[in-house]
């Protein structure tokens, strides 16, 4: 059966590349002021074409400053954009911006790049995040605190970037846990399938830097949701 899963993976990747590269990038170039709508509309199309549905728990709070999200792969981003029309400003590594042509999907909507090999990268991140918070047209920062795609059920140790941002800028954050996205497009094992992506919206809160353990507690609460889903037979 793995051969069919591999074919579905190739099909899913092809759909993402074709819709992103041949539809979204040109449309955002032509209609930059409509980029958030284009991202929402055509990521929803991707989900439909690959046979994936979305089921959410809790409520997305579009008044927050930042989403803190666990990360398994590209479907996490596709699902977040597809489920609701929200002007999200993704924080992503610089290498993704440098991908020929497809990098425009990040450059044109003015997403935030991080150069992890440059010490000035953190300074730029703070500057860009502060600018985002001050924008009259509200955009929500979105960050993967693990820093990279996790292969296993256990979350990787959260990197300090999201913590420093939230504390220094006194951000209102909403944790988001996405489960079962890896079943749809498993970029570690090159397997694909149809199914449902589950998005769990936790209660938003304003970060209090006097609470020294808030970041570790956040990781624990997000891990608990993943563990509960696994017990129910719903994989991350």
TORMARTOR-882431 format. One line per 10 residues: their letters; for each residue y, z, x of N, C-alpha, C, O, CB. Coordinates in steps of 0.05 Angstrom, whole numbers. Each point is the difference from the previous one (the first is absolute). Glycine has a CB too. Layout:
! TORMARTOR-882431
a> Y Z X Y Z X Y Z X Y Z X Y Z X ~ ... $
***
This chain:
! TORMARTOR-882431
xxxxxxxxxx> -24 0 16 24 0 -16 25 0 17 22 -7 -9 -47 31 -26 ~ 22 -16 61 24 2 17 13 -28 4 24 -1 4 -45 40 19 ~ 5 -60 -25 11 -26 4 21 -6 -22 20 -13 6 -63 -2 16 ~ 37 24 -46 19 -5 -22 25 17 4 22 -9 -7 -60 -1 -24 ~ 34 35 41 23 17 6 18 -12 21 24 3 -1 -51 37 -12 ~ 14 -53 33 16 -13 21 15 -24 -10 23 -5 8 -56 21 26 ~ 20 -31 -52 14 -23 -12 23 10 -17 22 -12 1 -65 -14 -2 ~ 39 47 -14 22 12 -16 23 9 18 24 -3 -7 -57 17 -29 ~ 26 -3 59 21 8 19 16 -23 9 25 0 0 -54 38 16 ~ 16 -60 -8 14 -24 10 17 -11 -23 23 -9 5 -60 -1 27 $
xxxxxxxxxx> 26 10 -56 16 -10 -23 24 18 -4 22 -11 -4 -64 -7 -18 ~ 39 44 22 22 19 -4 22 -3 21 24 -1 -7 -55 32 -14 ~ 23 -34 46 20 -3 22 15 -27 -4 24 -2 4 -53 29 27 ~ 14 -48 -39 12 -26 -5 21 1 -22 21 -11 2 -63 -11 14 ~ 35 37 -37 19 3 -23 25 13 9 22 -9 -6 -60 12 -26 ~ 35 19 47 24 15 10 17 -18 18 25 -1 -4 -51 44 3 ~ 14 -57 19 15 -17 18 14 -23 -14 23 -6 5 -55 17 31 ~ 18 -24 -55 11 -23 -14 23 9 -18 22 -12 0 -66 -11 1 ~ 40 44 -17 21 9 -18 24 11 15 23 -5 -7 -58 16 -27 ~ 29 5 55 22 11 16 15 -21 15 25 -1 0 -51 43 4 $
xxxxxxxxxx> 11 -60 10 13 -19 18 12 -24 -14 21 -10 8 -53 25 26 ~ 19 -25 -55 8 -25 -13 16 4 -25 13 -18 -10 -52 -2 30 ~ 39 45 -31 16 5 -24 21 21 5 24 -5 -5 -64 -8 -23 ~ 32 37 36 19 22 3 21 -5 21 24 4 -5 -60 26 -10 ~ 28 -38 39 20 -4 21 21 -21 -8 24 5 3 -59 7 31 ~ 27 -36 -43 20 -20 -8 18 10 -23 24 -4 1 -55 -31 14 ~ 20 49 -34 16 10 -23 20 21 9 23 0 -9 -61 -10 -22 ~ 29 28 49 19 21 9 22 -13 17 23 9 0 -60 25 0 ~ 30 -55 15 20 -14 16 21 -13 -18 24 1 5 -58 -10 30 ~ 25 -2 -58 18 -14 -18 15 20 -18 23 -5 -7 -54 -34 7 $
xxxxxxxxxx> 18 61 -7 12 19 -19 -1 29 12 -15 16 -11 2 -46 -28 ~ 27 35 60 -1 26 14 7 24 -18 -11 21 4 22 -45 38 ~ 6 20 -61 8 22 -18 -22 7 -20 2 20 -15 45 -34 21 ~ -67 -3 -7 -22 5 -19 -26 7 14 -22 -1 -11 43 -31 -20 ~ -19 40 56 -24 5 16 -18 21 -11 -25 -3 0 51 -10 39 ~ -15 35 -50 -18 21 -11 -15 -10 -24 -24 7 -4 56 28 21 ~ -20 -52 -34 -13 -11 -23 -22 -20 9 -22 0 -11 64 6 -17 ~ -36 -22 48 -19 -19 10 -24 14 12 -23 -8 -5 60 -25 15 ~ -32 54 5 -22 16 12 -18 12 -22 -24 0 2 52 10 38 ~ -15 0 -61 -15 12 -22 -17 -21 -14 -24 4 -4 60 31 -2 $
xxxxxxxxxx> -23 -56 -2 -13 -21 -16 -24 -12 14 -21 -4 -12 65 -6 -9 ~ -40 3 46 -21 -15 14 -21 17 13 -23 -9 6 56 -26 2 ~ -27 61 -3 -21 18 8 -18 6 -24 -24 4 3 54 16 32 ~ -18 -19 -59 -16 3 -24 -19 -24 -4 -23 2 -9 60 25 -12 ~ -27 -51 28 -16 -24 -1 -24 2 20 -22 -8 -7 63 -19 -7 ~ -35 37 38 -22 3 20 -22 18 -12 -23 -6 2 57 0 36 ~ -26 29 -49 -19 18 -12 -18 -14 -21 -24 4 0 56 35 9 ~ -19 -55 -25 -15 -14 -21 -19 -20 12 -23 -2 -9 62 8 -22 ~ -30 -21 50 -17 -21 12 -24 11 15 -21 -13 0 62 -15 4 ~ -38 52 8 -23 11 14 -17 18 -17 -19 13 10 46 -15 32 $
xxxxxxxxxx> -21 4 -68 -16 15 -18 3 30 2 -18 15 -5 -13 -51 7 ~ 55 45 4 6 28 3 19 10 -22 19 -13 -7 -26 9 57 ~ 1 28 -60 17 13 -20 12 25 12 -8 9 22 -20 -27 -59 ~ 48 29 23 13 24 9 -1 21 -22 6 -6 -23 25 -21 54 ~ -38 51 -23 1 23 -19 15 22 14 -6 8 23 -38 -21 -45 ~ 64 24 9 17 20 12 -2 27 -14 -6 1 -23 37 -37 38 ~ -26 57 1 -1 27 -10 27 13 8 9 -3 23 -60 6 -19 ~ 63 12 -22 26 10 6 21 -22 -5 -7 -21 -11 -12 54 45 ~ 43 -27 -25 22 -19 -6 16 -6 26 7 18 15 -4 -1 -62 ~ 2 -43 51 16 -7 23 29 8 -5 11 -6 -21 -41 -33 32 $
xxxxxxxxxx> 42 53 8 28 9 -3 18 -18 16 1 2 25 -16 46 -32 ~ 29 -66 -6 17 -20 14 27 12 8 18 -15 9 -41 -21 -34 ~ 26 62 22 25 13 9 -4 13 28 20 9 12 -7 -1 -60 ~ -37 -8 59 -5 12 25 11 -17 23 7 -23 -4 -48 46 -14 ~ 43 -10 42 9 -15 23 -22 -13 16 3 -20 13 34 52 -10 ~ -62 -20 -5 -21 -10 16 -28 5 -12 -5 21 -11 34 -14 51 ~ -46 -28 -39 -28 4 -6 -16 5 25 5 -14 20 0 -17 -60 ~ -22 51 40 -18 5 23 -28 -7 -10 -11 13 -18 41 24 38 ~ -42 -58 -8 -25 -12 -11 -22 0 21 5 -6 24 23 -23 -55 ~ -53 35 22 -23 -4 18 -5 -30 4 10 -17 -16 -30 61 1 $
xxxxxxxxxx> 5 -52 35 -2 -28 6 -28 -9 8 -12 11 18 59 -9 -3 ~ -57 -22 -30 -26 -12 6 2 -30 7 -17 -10 14 -3 43 -44 ~ 41 -46 20 2 -29 6 22 -13 -16 16 14 -14 -64 -14 25 ~ 49 -26 -10 21 -16 -13 1 4 -30 21 -3 -12 -26 -30 49 ~ -18 39 -50 0 3 -29 16 24 -8 10 1 -23 -55 -22 21 ~ 49 41 19 18 23 -7 28 -10 -6 12 9 -19 -40 22 49 ~ 38 -49 -13 27 -11 -4 1 -18 -24 18 2 -16 -10 1 66 ~ -29 -20 -52 -1 -18 -23 0 15 -26 15 -7 -19 -40 -26 47 ~ 9 54 -30 -2 15 -25 26 15 -7 8 1 -23 -57 4 32 ~ 62 7 12 25 14 -5 21 -18 -10 15 7 -18 -27 25 54 $
xxxxxxxxxx> 14 -56 -25 20 -20 -9 -7 -11 -27 17 -5 -17 -8 -7 65 ~ -35 8 -53 -9 -13 -25 3 18 -24 7 -9 -22 -38 -17 49 ~ 26 52 -23 -3 18 -24 26 4 -14 1 3 -25 -37 19 48 ~ 58 -21 -9 26 6 -12 22 -14 15 -1 -4 24 -16 48 -41 ~ 39 -51 2 23 -13 13 17 21 13 17 12 -13 -18 -50 -21 ~ -2 42 60 14 20 15 10 -13 25 -14 -15 13 -13 53 -31 ~ 52 -33 26 11 -12 24 -8 17 24 14 20 7 25 -40 -32 ~ -62 13 37 -11 16 21 8 -11 27 0 -25 4 -39 37 -33 ~ 48 5 47 6 -8 28 -22 11 18 1 23 8 49 -24 -17 ~ -69 -16 16 -23 8 15 8 5 29 16 -15 12 -46 -11 -42 $
xxxxxxxxxx> 18 46 42 3 6 29 -26 -9 13 -21 11 -6 53 29 -2 ~ -30 -59 26 -24 -12 12 5 -5 30 22 -2 9 -34 -19 -53 ~ -11 18 58 2 -4 29 12 -28 6 -4 -19 -15 -35 50 22 ~ 53 -32 16 14 -24 7 -18 -25 3 8 -22 -6 24 51 30 ~ -57 -24 -16 -18 -22 3 -5 -17 -25 -4 -24 1 -18 51 34 ~ 24 -13 -58 -3 -14 -26 23 -19 -5 -3 -21 -13 -24 60 -5 ~ 51 -31 26 24 -16 -3 -1 -25 17 12 -21 -6 14 62 -5 ~ -41 -39 33 -2 -22 20 -21 -21 -7 -3 -20 14 19 52 20 ~ -32 -27 -56 -20 -20 -7 14 -26 -9 18 1 -17 -50 36 2 ~ 24 -59 27 13 -26 -8 0 -5 -30 -21 3 -13 7 -22 58 $
xxxxxxxxxx> 36 12 -56 5 -7 -28 -5 24 -19 19 8 -14 -32 -54 25 ~ -11 58 -11 -5 22 -19 17 24 6 5 17 -17 -51 -34 13 ~ 56 20 29 18 22 7 25 -1 -16 14 20 -3 -33 -20 48 ~ 26 -23 -56 24 -3 -17 -2 16 -25 20 7 -13 -13 -52 32 ~ -32 52 -27 -3 16 -24 11 28 4 6 14 -20 -47 -41 9 ~ 44 35 36 12 25 7 29 -3 8 17 16 -6 -62 1 20 ~ 50 -38 1 27 -5 10 20 -7 -22 22 12 -1 -42 -27 44 ~ 13 -3 -60 19 -10 -21 9 22 -19 23 1 -7 -44 -46 11 ~ 3 63 -14 8 21 -18 12 25 15 5 21 -11 -40 -37 -21 ~ 38 12 59 12 21 16 -16 26 0 11 22 -5 33 -42 -4 $
xxxxxxxxxx> -70 18 14 -17 24 4 7 12 27 15 -11 15 -52 -9 -44 ~ 26 43 35 7 15 24 -23 -3 21 -23 6 -6 51 27 -21 ~ -22 -42 50 -20 -3 22 2 24 19 21 11 5 -18 -62 -9 ~ -27 58 14 -2 22 20 -12 -12 25 -21 -12 -1 17 48 -35 ~ 18 -33 58 -11 -7 26 -11 25 13 15 15 12 18 -55 -7 ~ -59 44 -7 -12 25 10 0 2 30 -3 22 11 -25 -22 -51 ~ 32 -23 54 0 1 29 28 4 11 4 2 25 -44 -32 -25 ~ 60 31 -17 27 4 8 11 27 -8 -2 7 -24 9 -57 21 ~ 3 66 21 9 27 -6 24 -1 -19 5 20 -15 -21 -5 59 ~ 30 -37 -45 23 -2 -18 -9 -7 -29 16 0 -18 12 -15 57 $
xxxxxxxxxx> -54 11 -42 -11 -7 -26 5 21 -21 6 -6 -23 -40 -21 46 ~ 31 52 -15 4 22 -19 30 2 -8 6 6 -24 -45 19 45 ~ 57 -30 -3 28 1 -6 7 -22 -21 15 5 -19 -4 12 66 ~ -23 -41 -42 5 -22 -19 -12 7 -28 12 -6 -20 -13 -27 58 ~ -22 46 -38 -13 7 -25 18 19 -16 3 -3 -24 -48 -2 46 ~ 57 25 -8 18 19 -14 24 -14 -11 9 5 -22 -25 32 52 ~ 27 -55 -13 24 -15 -9 -6 -17 -24 16 -1 -19 0 0 67 ~ -38 -13 -48 -8 -18 -23 -6 17 -25 7 -8 -22 -25 -26 55 ~ 5 56 -29 -7 17 -23 25 12 -12 3 2 -24 -47 8 45 ~ 63 -1 -4 25 11 -10 16 -21 -15 12 5 -21 -11 27 60 $
xxxxxxxxxx> -1 -56 -29 13 -23 -13 -12 -5 -28 14 -4 -19 -3 -16 64 ~ -38 21 -46 -14 -4 -25 8 20 -21 5 -6 -24 -43 -14 49 ~ 40 45 -17 7 22 -19 28 -3 -10 6 8 -23 -37 22 47 ~ 49 -42 -8 28 -3 -8 6 -25 -17 22 -3 -11 -11 28 52 ~ -31 -43 -43 4 -25 -15 5 6 -30 -13 17 -12 -16 -41 45 ~ 48 9 -44 6 3 -29 -23 -11 -16 -7 11 -21 56 -14 30 ~ -61 -19 0 -24 -11 -13 -23 16 11 -9 -4 23 29 -43 -30 ~ -32 64 -9 -19 20 9 -26 -14 10 -13 -15 -15 32 49 -17 ~ -26 -29 57 -25 -9 11 -16 24 9 12 20 9 8 -64 6 ~ -46 43 -18 -17 22 7 -15 -6 26 -14 -20 1 9 33 -50 $
xxxxxxxxxx> 8 4 69 -15 -3 24 -30 5 -6 -7 15 -17 47 0 45 ~ -57 -29 -14 -29 4 -3 -12 1 28 4 -18 16 -5 -6 -61 ~ -14 45 50 -12 3 27 -29 9 -2 -7 15 -18 53 -3 36 ~ -62 -22 1 -27 9 3 -1 21 23 1 -8 23 -20 -38 -40 ~ 16 71 10 2 21 22 -23 -1 19 2 10 23 22 18 -55 ~ -46 -41 24 -23 -2 19 7 -20 23 -11 2 22 -21 8 -59 ~ 51 -27 32 10 -19 21 -17 -25 3 9 -20 11 8 59 12 ~ -41 -38 -34 -18 -24 2 -21 3 -22 -2 20 -13 10 -25 63 ~ -23 -16 -54 -21 0 -21 -22 20 9 -10 -1 22 20 -47 -35 ~ -18 66 -6 -22 18 5 -26 -13 -7 -2 -14 -20 32 54 11 $
xxxxxxxxxx> -50 -36 25 -26 -13 -4 -18 18 -18 -16 -11 -15 20 -12 59 ~ -2 49 -41 -17 18 -14 13 13 -25 24 -6 -5 -47 14 48 ~ 8 9 -57 11 14 -23 21 21 8 19 5 -15 -62 -13 -9 ~ 39 20 48 19 20 9 26 -12 9 0 -19 16 -39 48 -3 ~ 61 -18 -22 26 -10 9 3 4 30 -8 21 10 28 -12 -56 ~ -7 -27 59 7 4 28 23 20 1 15 4 -19 -29 -51 32 ~ 17 61 9 21 19 4 27 -14 -5 6 -20 12 -34 47 21 ~ 45 -15 -50 26 -11 -6 18 0 25 2 21 13 -7 -7 -61 ~ 18 -36 53 18 -1 22 27 12 -8 5 5 -24 -27 -47 41 ~ 38 48 2 24 17 -5 24 -15 -12 18 12 -10 -33 15 48 $
xxxxxxxxxx> 14 -54 -38 23 -16 -9 9 7 -29 24 5 -4 -40 -40 34 ~ -3 36 -49 8 5 -28 11 29 -3 18 4 -15 -54 -36 0 ~ 24 51 30 9 27 -1 29 3 10 17 13 -12 -65 2 19 ~ 53 -27 16 27 2 12 21 -14 -18 22 11 -4 -43 -11 50 ~ 13 -23 -57 19 -14 -18 7 18 -25 23 3 -6 -43 -47 21 ~ -1 54 -27 4 15 -25 17 25 5 16 8 -16 -60 -25 -1 ~ 39 31 40 14 25 5 29 -6 9 19 13 -10 -62 8 24 ~ 47 -40 3 27 -5 11 18 -11 -22 24 7 0 -44 -16 45 ~ 10 -8 -62 16 -13 -21 -2 14 -27 13 -8 -19 -18 -35 43 ~ -10 65 -25 -4 16 -24 -8 -18 -24 13 -1 -21 21 34 38 $
xxxxxxxxxx> -56 -47 -12 -9 -20 -19 -16 12 -23 -14 20 3 14 -53 34 ~ 2 21 -60 -18 6 -22 -23 -20 2 3 -24 0 35 41 -31 ~ -62 -6 34 -23 -17 5 -21 3 -23 -1 20 -13 9 -15 63 ~ -23 -27 -53 -23 1 -18 -25 -9 15 -1 -22 10 31 13 -50 ~ -49 27 42 -26 -8 13 -15 -18 -19 0 4 -25 -2 39 51 ~ -11 -63 -15 -16 -19 -15 -27 -3 13 -2 -6 24 43 -19 -40 ~ -63 28 1 -27 -3 10 -12 -25 -13 -2 -1 -24 -3 51 33 ~ -4 -68 7 -13 -25 -10 -30 1 7 -7 3 24 51 -30 -19 ~ -61 24 -25 -28 1 5 -13 -26 -10 10 -13 -18 -10 63 15 ~ -23 -56 16 -16 -23 -7 11 -27 8 -11 -21 -5 -5 47 -33 $
xxxxxxxxxx> 39 -26 52 12 -25 9 -17 -14 21 0 -24 3 46 42 -14 ~ -60 -1 26 -16 -11 22 -24 -16 -11 -10 -18 13 24 57 16 ~ -23 -32 -53 -22 -15 -12 9 -28 -6 -16 -19 2 -3 61 -22 ~ 44 -46 13 10 -26 -8 2 -18 24 -8 -24 -1 34 44 -36 ~ -16 -10 60 3 -16 24 -3 19 24 19 13 9 12 -47 -32 ~ -55 34 34 -6 18 22 4 -15 26 -16 -16 9 -18 41 -37 ~ 57 -19 41 8 -14 24 -15 10 25 3 -12 21 41 4 -42 ~ -58 30 18 -16 10 23 -28 -13 1 -10 -6 22 35 50 -25 ~ -37 -48 -20 -27 -12 -1 0 -28 -11 -21 -13 -2 3 59 -4 ~ 42 -57 0 2 -27 -10 -16 -5 -26 -15 -20 -2 23 5 49 $
xxxxxxxxxx> -5 34 -65 -14 -2 -26 20 0 -23 21 13 3 -61 10 17 ~ 34 -37 -41 18 0 -23 -15 4 -26 -25 -4 -1 55 -26 26 ~ -16 39 -46 -13 4 -26 22 1 -21 24 3 6 -63 22 15 ~ 31 -27 -46 18 5 -22 0 30 -7 -17 14 12 10 -61 -31 ~ 25 56 2 0 28 -7 27 10 -7 19 -15 -4 -58 21 34 ~ 42 20 -31 25 13 -8 11 16 23 -14 15 14 -2 -13 -61 ~ 42 -5 52 15 16 19 13 23 -15 14 -4 -20 -6 -36 51 ~ -13 65 -22 11 23 -13 24 11 16 -2 5 24 -44 7 -43 ~ 68 -9 5 25 10 12 6 27 -12 4 3 -24 14 -50 33 ~ -17 67 8 6 27 -9 28 9 9 5 1 24 -55 10 -21 $
xxxxxxxxxx> 67 -6 -22 27 9 7 2 30 -2 -4 12 -21 23 -55 3 ~ -14 56 40 3 29 1 28 8 -8 18 -17 -2 -54 20 38 ~ 40 23 -40 27 9 -8 20 -4 23 -6 6 23 -15 28 -53 ~ 45 -45 24 20 -4 20 13 27 7 -1 19 -15 10 -66 -2 ~ 2 48 41 13 25 9 21 -7 22 -3 -20 14 -38 48 -26 ~ 60 -10 14 20 -3 21 -10 17 24 -7 24 -4 46 -31 -29 ~ -40 -5 56 -12 13 23 18 24 9 24 -3 3 -45 -40 11 ~ 8 65 -10 13 24 10 -10 5 29 -23 8 3 28 12 -50 ~ 12 -25 67 -10 2 27 -6 29 8 -12 5 21 39 -46 -10 ~ -18 60 -27 -7 28 5 -29 6 -6 -11 20 10 58 -8 -20 $
xxxxxxxxxx> -59 -29 -6 -29 2 -5 -14 -16 22 -3 -24 -1 9 29 -49 ~ -15 9 71 -11 -13 23 -26 -14 -5 -8 -18 15 30 53 12 ~ -36 -28 -49 -27 -10 -4 0 -22 -21 -22 -9 -8 4 53 21 ~ 41 -53 -23 0 -19 -23 -15 -26 7 -13 -11 -18 56 31 3 ~ -41 -29 39 -12 -26 7 -31 2 1 -14 -18 -9 56 6 35 ~ -51 34 -13 -29 4 1 -11 5 -28 -22 -9 -7 26 28 53 ~ 11 -4 -63 -9 6 -27 -2 -26 -16 -17 -4 -17 38 50 19 ~ -2 -64 3 1 -26 -14 -25 -16 7 -13 -12 -18 63 12 19 ~ -57 -1 24 -24 -15 9 -25 12 -14 -18 -15 -9 40 4 53 ~ -23 38 -45 -23 13 -13 -2 -8 -30 -22 -6 -10 25 44 43 $
xxxxxxxxxx> 19 -38 -47 0 -6 -28 -8 -29 -5 -13 -7 -20 48 42 12 ~ -26 -53 26 -7 -28 -3 -30 -4 6 -13 -17 -13 60 3 26 ~ -57 28 7 -29 -2 7 -17 10 -23 -21 -11 -5 32 17 53 ~ -2 15 -62 -15 11 -23 -5 -21 -21 -21 -2 -12 40 48 22 ~ 2 -62 -15 -3 -21 -21 -20 -21 9 -17 -8 -16 65 15 2 ~ -47 -14 39 -20 -20 11 -28 11 -2 -18 -14 -8 53 -4 39 ~ -38 44 -24 -27 13 -1 -10 1 -29 -24 -5 -5 35 32 46 ~ 7 -21 -59 -9 2 -29 -8 -27 -10 -19 -3 -16 50 41 9 ~ -17 -59 15 -7 -27 -8 -27 -8 12 -16 -14 -13 64 2 10 ~ -53 20 27 -26 -6 13 -23 14 -14 -21 -12 -4 45 6 48 $
xxxxxx> -19 30 -53 -21 15 -15 -7 -14 -26 -23 1 -10 39 42 30 ~ 4 -56 -32 -4 -14 -25 -12 -28 4 -6 -14 -19 44 39 0 ~ -42 -32 45 -11 -26 6 21 -22 2 -7 -23 1 -34 37 -24 ~ 66 -5 24 22 -19 3 10 1 29 11 20 9 3 -15 -58 ~ -19 -26 64 5 1 28 28 -7 8 14 -14 -15 -61 3 22 ~ 55 20 16 27 -5 9 2 -28 10 22 -8 9 -17 55 3 $
***
